[in-house]
Amino acid sequence: MDAKTPAESRTTLTDLVLPSETNPLNNLFGGELLARMDRAASIAARRHSRRIVVTASVNHVAFNKAVPLGSVVTVEAAVSRAFKSSMEIFIDVWVEDRESGQRSKANEAIYTFVAVDETGAPIQVPPLQPETDLEKDRFAAALRRKQLSLVLAGKLKPNEATELKALFK
């Protein structure tokens, strides 16, 4: 199976924040943003694997900046690491200033998707070959996040988490 690059999975969704999608402070509901991020991540995972994909977990979400009513919001997602059947998807959320058009990063998230066959059984995905410095950083960090998750779930012994141990040497 040939390796793919993060660029091959990159997905960009751009939309307007409407009144029905906002809270009493006229900012985008967090749940609405989560749904947008899930859709973008799903497309990125599908592009990488060319298989049916399902959300396995939402590993991290940071709501750093409110997204006001009327804003143009862009969700960018790309595979940051591929494992056997799972893929970590890193998501950046950008808000465009209405007057200047300047974009600023508002939020980020990390989702995990699993590729499955027609019966719902996990299926192997292609490896990922990062190209840019940012992609290489996210690729390396993905393995540490996976090992930490497995240790916390009791599925990996702490002394077997080689990438995590390397952080403390």
Buried (B, 14 or more C-beta within 10 A) or exposed (E): EEEBBBEBBBBBBEBEBEEEBBEEEEBBBBEBBBEBBBBBBBBBBBBBBEBBBEBBEBBEBEBEBBBBBEBBBBBBBBBBBBBEBBBBBBBBBBBBEEEEEEEEEBBBBBBBBBBBEEEEEBBEBBBBBBEEEEBEEBBEBBBBBBBBBBBEEEEBEEEEBEBBEEEEE
